[in-house]
């Protein structure tokens, strides 16, 4: 065997990609016959491989078979401790199921809607599939994953029915909690939250409004505050609701509720004697107050487990439900007595 022949026998998938001027993933898709690739490009790759008698090594074969046995969990960068419990518990659930089923988990943090880190992960063929940790209107990550043909599951609801989703019934839960507060004679129930692109926030607000609609009563929009973009604004709005003599402040989540409670205690407003407080999401962040807080309890570890199970079933060719909705519990405590 001469030197040139020996060199050709030792070609790597990287060499094939470089000599053809295409990406490694393109070579992989041509070899495996899977994924999106033009017929002309596929022909060029296969002809080159045959001409040079290229034999993929074990890692290249694994790449060509699109089987890394890795999955990615995509979560936003969190800047405050109170924002972390959901994603941490969800991550624990994903990791638990991934390990049990022979997969490893990557955690990928994102900044806003920038898909750069996700693109790098897919370009380097690091994962078989992705779990989106939360969902937005016109979700850039879902759109990008669909364009790449990458299997993924979204934790949260989406308007796109082609995306496989796992979610809690946030709208139904908030509707039930608000209905219970109304049944206890509270009519001036304020809502503290944020408007924006997160679908979970929209679902909870819809549930709040639906509970009023169910009893034929209009929401007093003077008690609805969805401009809470900073802690300062949230504290100011809390003070206004006390002056307006709201019966109860219903907070969109534990992060909002934590700030509301801090401000009420700072202003020496008594709970529940002067005003009642409830949260549409519970976490340990609310356990440090003298009064226990009425809230909605979701199993955040379980949603991670279920999402991971669904994704791996997809990867292994099993049929999966288009949407899985998990239950919740309304936990009534001292803050709304």
QUIBELGI-V774980 format. One record per residue. SS is DSSP state (A for helix, B for strand, O for the rest). PHI is phi in radians with two decimals (NA if undefined). Layout:
[[SS:PHI] [SS:PHI]]
//
This chain:
[[O:NA] [O:-1.41] [A:-1.11] [A:-1.14] [A:-1.10] [A:-1.12] [A:-1.12] [A:-1.15] [A:-1.13] [O:-1.70] [O:-0.99] [O:-1.83] [A:-1.08] [A:-1.13] [A:-1.12] [A:-1.04] [A:-1.09] [A:-1.16] [A:-1.21] [A:-1.60] [O:1.24] [O:-2.20] [O:-1.41] [A:-1.07] [A:-1.12] [A:-1.15] [A:-1.07] [A:-1.03] [A:-1.18] [A:-1.15] [A:-1.17] [A:-1.41] [O:1.34] [O:-2.02] [O:1.49] [O:-1.44] [O:-2.79] [O:-1.16] [A:-1.09] [A:-1.15] [A:-1.13] [A:-1.02] [A:-1.08] [A:-1.08] [A:-1.12] [A:-1.16] [A:-1.16] [A:-1.11] [A:-1.07] [A:-1.18] [A:-1.10] [O:-1.73] [O:0.90] [O:-1.35] [O:-2.07] [O:-1.05] [O:-1.34] [A:-1.11] [A:-1.26] [A:-1.18] [A:-1.09] [A:-1.07] [A:-1.11] [A:-1.11] [O:-1.44] [O:0.94] [O:-2.30] [O:-1.79] [O:1.03] [B:-2.12] [B:-2.24] [B:-2.03] [B:-1.88] [B:-1.73] [B:-2.29] [B:-1.32] [O:-1.13] [O:-1.95] [O:-1.89] [O:-2.28] [A:-1.04] [A:-1.18] [A:-1.46] [A:-1.49] [A:-0.94] [A:-1.02] [A:-1.20] [A:-1.15] [A:-1.16] [A:-1.06] [A:-1.08] [A:-1.05] [A:-1.14] [A:-1.07] [A:-1.11] [A:-1.02] [A:-1.27] [A:-1.01] [A:-1.12] [A:-1.11] [O:-1.85] [O:1.45] [O:-2.05] [B:-1.88] [B:-2.03] [B:-1.72] [B:-1.85] [B:-2.05] [B:-1.65] [B:-2.15] [O:-1.95] [O:1.15] [O:-1.98] [O:-1.30] [O:-1.64] [A:-1.01] [A:-1.16] [A:-1.15] [A:-1.08] [A:-1.09] [A:-1.08] [A:-1.30] [A:-1.05] [O:-1.57] [O:0.93] [O:-1.50] [O:-2.35] [O:-1.55] [B:-2.83] [B:-2.35] [B:-1.94] [B:-1.45] [O:-1.27] [O:-2.73] [O:-2.24] [B:-2.15] [O:-1.10] [O:0.85] [O:-1.21] [A:-1.19] [A:-1.27] [A:-1.10] [A:-1.10] [A:-1.15] [A:-1.11] [A:-1.13] [A:-1.14] [A:-1.60] [O:1.22] [O:-1.54] [B:-1.09] [B:-2.69] [B:-2.22] [B:-1.77] [B:-1.55] [O:2.16] [O:-1.55] [O:-2.45] [O:-1.27] [O:-1.47] [O:-1.25] [O:-1.42] [O:-1.61] [B:-1.27] [B:-2.23] [B:-2.25] [B:-2.62] [B:-1.54] [O:-1.41] [A:-1.14] [A:-1.16] [A:-1.10] [A:-1.14] [A:-1.18] [A:-1.10] [A:-1.14] [A:-1.10] [A:-1.10] [A:-1.09] [A:-1.14] [A:-1.10] [A:-1.12] [A:-1.18] [O:-1.62] [O:1.56] [O:-1.45] [O:-1.97] [O:-1.61] [B:-1.63] [B:-1.44] [B:-2.15] [B:-2.03] [O:-2.86] [B:-2.37] [O:-1.48] [O:2.62] [O:-1.64] [B:-1.25] [A:-1.18] [A:-1.03] [A:-1.17] [A:-1.18] [A:-1.12] [A:-1.18] [A:-1.13] [A:-1.06] [A:-1.09] [A:-1.03] [A:-1.20] [A:-1.13] [A:-1.08] [A:-1.18] [A:-1.06] [A:-1.08] [O:-1.81] [O:1.25] [O:-2.11] [O:-1.43] [O:-1.22] [O:-1.38] [A:-1.13] [A:-1.22] [A:-1.84] [B:-1.77] [B:-2.15] [O:-2.13] [B:-1.90] [O:-1.44] [O:-1.47] [O:-2.37] [A:-1.12] [A:-1.07] [A:-1.11] [A:-1.10] [A:-1.16] [A:-1.07] [A:-1.16] [A:-1.09] [A:-1.08] [A:-1.12] [A:-1.17] [A:-1.15] [A:-1.15] [O:-1.39] [O:1.04] [O:-1.11] [O:-1.27] [B:-2.68] [B:-1.86] [B:-1.65] [B:-1.69] [O:-1.09] [O:-2.79] [A:-1.19] [A:-1.14] [A:-1.13] [A:-1.07] [A:-1.05] [A:-1.21] [A:-1.04] [A:-1.12] [A:-1.01] [A:-1.20] [A:-1.09] [A:-1.20] [A:-1.09] [O:-1.55] [O:1.01] [O:-1.52] [O:-1.43] [O:-2.07] [O:-1.73] [O:-1.08] [O:-1.61] [O:-2.76] [B:-1.74] [B:-2.43] [B:-2.49] [B:-2.22] [O:-1.41] [O:-2.73] [O:-1.84] [O:-2.81] [A:-1.13] [A:-1.06] [A:-1.64] [O:-1.49] [O:-1.62] [O:-1.74] [O:-1.05] [O:-1.78] [O:-1.26] [O:-1.88] [B:-1.10] [B:-2.78] [B:-1.72] [B:-1.85] [O:-2.04] [O:-1.55] [A:-1.32] [A:-1.25] [A:-1.13] [A:-1.14] [A:-1.18] [A:-1.04] [A:-1.13] [A:-1.05] [A:-1.19] [A:-1.01] [A:-1.11] [A:-1.08] [A:-1.16] [A:-1.03] [A:-1.04] [A:-1.12] [O:-1.68] [O:1.44] [O:-1.54] [O:-1.34] [O:-2.20] [O:-1.21] [O:-1.14] [B:-2.60] [B:-2.01] [B:-1.98] [B:-1.69] [O:-1.46] [O:-2.61] [B:-2.37] [B:-1.56] [B:-1.93] [O:-1.56] [O:-2.27] [A:-1.13] [A:-1.16] [A:-2.13] [O:-1.17]]
//
